[in-house]
Amino acid sequence: MKKEYFECTCDSDEHRLVFQIDDTEDDWPPEVWAGAFLHTYKGFFKRIWVAIKYVFGYKCKYGHFDCFTLKPEDAPRFKQMLEQYTARHNRWVKKLKDKASKSEQ
């Protein structure tokens, strides 16, 4: 599995996406895995406070998310990765259809 790293236009280490295409299993379709950095709170008491709020079901009205802006020079590489995934998925579907047609005969 090859990993593809994409950094945000702001060049922050925290704004990085990592994609992997997993096609190791013949019985399962290929999958795209995406990894993102999650916010970590500094300070012991701040983390305890966030944990207590989580336990009691508190949800921020804005949600827990951040943003990522793809660099224009990374767009062709991102497109190539998606095309590679689509091609692998189409091969898997064809293999599945061929197996189904052989079992019908």
Helices and strands as residue ranges (DSSP letters): E 3-7, E 16-22, E 31-36, H 44-55, G 72-74, H 75-104
